[in-house]
Amino acid sequence: MNKEYGFATKQIHGGHTKNLPGALTSPIYQSSTFVFDSAQQGAKRFAGEEDGFIYTRLGNPTEMELEEKLAGLDNAEAGVVTASGMGAISSTMHTFLKAGDHMIASKVVYGCTHSLFDEGLRRYDVDVTFVDTTDTAAIEANIKENTRLIYIETPANPTLDISDIGAIAKIAKAHDCLFVVDNTFCTPYIQRPIDLGADLVVYSATKYLNGHGDVVAGAVTGRKELIDQIHMVGMKDMTGSIISPFDAFLVSRGLKTLDIRMEKHVQNAKKVVAFLDGHPKISKVYYPGLESFKGHEVAKRQMNLPGAMISFELKDGRAAGEKLMDAVELLTLAVSLGDAETLIEHPASMTHATYSPEALQKAGISEGLVRLSIGLEDAKDLINDLDQALAQL
Ligand SMILES: C/C=C(/N=C/c1c(COP(=O)(O)O)cnc(C)c1O)C(=O)O
């Protein structure tokens, strides 16, 4: 895809294999395996001496189209798509880490990411230090001679903590560490970590990338030499976490409207934040777009827009939070995010239930924290629903 094309053109035409018999959209190659013309061709393909498809766990045309489209949006050389965001993260970790290695991770990450790091990887003798990565000096202070990888989410799930990608990229490079950024909350439309120095970008494509609440998927973008290793080690042998061709087709279709969906998500989020900030029953609103938010300045520098994820704390804590979640009528009480529907959930007992009480406390995830994924509905309907629910507290 011509690098000079704009984002909207690349999200529609990127990765599109034009040499198809006249169909505007690519067919879905819902096939587990691919036929060889001869025994020699099969042997050559397995030996990597001839291009061509072999078996869908090793690569598939529908998945390749999505990988190329997404890599193009991230200004990355290559991409790999997976069955879930956790599949993307786990395949990446299993590709580049081995027993005896050490890694540094944000102390605030999605719950299952936290348990992969804090329990899963420790089974294989990979040591993890959770750090406040909004403090780049704290990262430097925790690097050891066996530190191989630095992992952040920015904005982080669910406190929206902002870490400085450019500054951390410099530290990672200086210490020959791989720098991985989970860009799920932003997508390439809002933030491009590779442009800022990251080595790899991971996504839960379940979220904004697909954007319609009907697929679980994941992705990694980055330099081809790294992505090839994830394909041939992490995916092929370690996790086998491959996406189905049909789900890859759905995510490719979702991506065609990424820019306009993100613009509407953010437009709605700003209106909801204006309603929540200063509300008499709310003690704090977490949103990178608020000037009072701790990471606001760094967010303004590295994000084109402040995003559409909002967290807030009620003055009367968890009980009030539970009452609020049971009182909303339009907002949907469900985990996940980035869908057309606005979703509301309670991290401490739901998406971050894997955290111990000490880890929750260290991460600053309070019992009273409520998280919103602002959807594409009419903003006034969202605000009216929150207003009537808050009035019941
Ligand atoms: C229920 C799921 C939620 N999140 C997931 C998630 C994943 C993992 O992505 P899969 O769920 O494996 O596609 C990876 N990275 C980030 C920043 C995430 O928020 C949720 O928070 O609501």
The ligand as a Gaussian input file, in Angstrom:
#p B3LYP/6-31G(d) Opt

LIG

0 1
 C      -13.019000      -8.504000      28.918000
 C      -11.741000      -8.015000      28.308000
 C      -11.177000      -6.808000      28.555000
 N       -9.939000      -6.496000      28.088000
 C       -9.137000      -7.260000      27.411000
 C       -7.801000      -6.745000      27.048000
 C       -6.835000      -7.602000      26.495000
 C       -7.166000      -9.078000      26.221000
 O       -7.899000      -9.156000      25.021000
 P       -8.900000     -10.377000      24.706000
 O      -10.083000     -10.246000      25.647000
 O       -8.112000     -11.663000      24.943000
 O       -9.294000     -10.160000      23.250000
 C       -5.576000      -7.114000      26.174000
 N       -5.247000      -5.818000      26.397000
 C       -6.145000      -4.954000      26.951000
 C       -5.732000      -3.529000      27.204000
 C       -7.444000      -5.391000      27.286000
 O       -8.321000      -4.512000      27.842000
 C      -11.798000      -5.710000      29.352000
 O      -11.011000      -4.906000      29.927000
 O      -13.046000      -5.566000      29.393000

